[in-house]
Amino acid sequence: MAGSKKIDEWLEKGKGGYTVDQLRDAFHKVANKEHWKYDVDAVVPADLKDVLQYAVPWNTGGPVEIVDLGDGTIHVTAPGYYSNGMEG
């Protein structure tokens, strides 16, 4: 039971206080349009920054880089699901 509790805590930390639906919806705004498992490279409104810090790693299994462009937008890049060694 202790192992299950640790996994649940780890998952909750990874969600950053957001629901799975919120993470999915935010990720779809930056996901590669050809296939969601490809690398991320998108410019979106800056108000998405906080949720994307969790949404991108949650969906790709890897890190995200977010650069504030100073005009109310951010540039979001990340290796995609496939680039992070995931399959399927």
Summary of the structure (lengths in Angstrom):
residues: 88
radius of gyration: 13.6
end to end distance: 29.3
largest distance: 48.7
contacts: 238
relative contact order: 0.19
helix: 45%
strand: 18%
